[in-house]
Amino acid sequence: MDRIPEKIDSRFRYVLLAAERAEQLIRGGSPKIETPETKPTRIALSEISMDLVAWDYGPPPPEVEEPGTEGAPAEG
């Protein structure tokens, strides 16, 4: 596997990002770089290493209240 770029916090996120970008290329997306590579996964990894693929963490998940704790009397 290629070296993980500094801006990406884990190898798992790197793999997910590369898979998503490769899927875009497979579905007809245009490569953002000129490269002799023909495989979408290799192109995606190259684009990510050159910081050409935008990504973010997304919104935080909503907080979920535990069922049955609302309005229950305190134990003790």
C-alpha positions in Angstrom: 0.0 0.0 0.0 1.1 3.5 -0.7 2.2 5.8 2.2 -0.7 7.3 3.9 -0.9 11.1 3.4 -0.4 13.2 6.6 -3.9 14.8 6.3 -5.6 11.4 6.6 -5.8 10.1 10.1 -6.0 6.4 9.6 -5.3 3.7 7.0 -9.0 2.7 7.2 -10.1 6.1 6.1 -7.5 6.1 3.4 -8.9 2.8 2.0 -12.5 4.1 2.2 -11.5 7.3 0.4 -9.6 5.5 -2.3 -12.5 3.1 -2.8 -15.0 5.9 -3.1 -12.8 7.8 -5.6 -12.1 4.7 -7.6 -15.8 4.0 -7.8 -16.3 7.5 -9.2 -13.7 6.9 -11.8 -15.3 3.5 -12.8 -18.6 5.2 -13.2 -17.1 7.7 -15.7 -15.5 10.4 -13.5 -12.5 12.2 -15.1 -9.1 11.7 -13.6 -7.7 14.8 -12.0 -4.1 14.0 -13.1 -2.3 12.8 -16.2 -0.9 9.4 -15.4 0.2 6.3 -17.3 -1.9 4.3 -14.8 -5.0 2.7 -16.2 -6.5 1.1 -13.1 -9.0 3.3 -11.2 -7.6 2.3 -7.8 -4.1 3.4 -8.7 -5.3 6.6 -10.2 -7.4 7.3 -7.0 -4.4 6.6 -4.7 -2.2 8.9 -6.8 -4.9 11.7 -6.6 -5.2 11.3 -2.9 -1.5 11.4 -2.3 -1.3 14.6 -4.3 -4.2 16.1 -2.1 -6.5 16.4 -5.1 -9.5 14.6 -3.6 -11.6 16.7 -1.2 -13.0 14.9 1.9 -14.2 15.7 5.4 -15.4 13.9 8.4 -19.0 14.8 7.8 -21.5 15.9 10.5 -21.3 14.3 13.9 -23.9 11.6 14.6 -27.0 12.6 16.5 -27.0 11.9 20.2 -29.3 9.0 21.1 -31.0 9.0 24.5 -31.1 5.6 26.2 -34.6 4.2 26.3 -36.4 4.1 29.7 -34.2 6.7 31.5 -36.3 9.7 30.8 -38.7 10.5 33.6 -37.7 7.4 35.7 -37.2 7.9 39.4 -33.7 7.8 40.6 -32.6 4.5 42.1 -31.1 4.5 45.5 
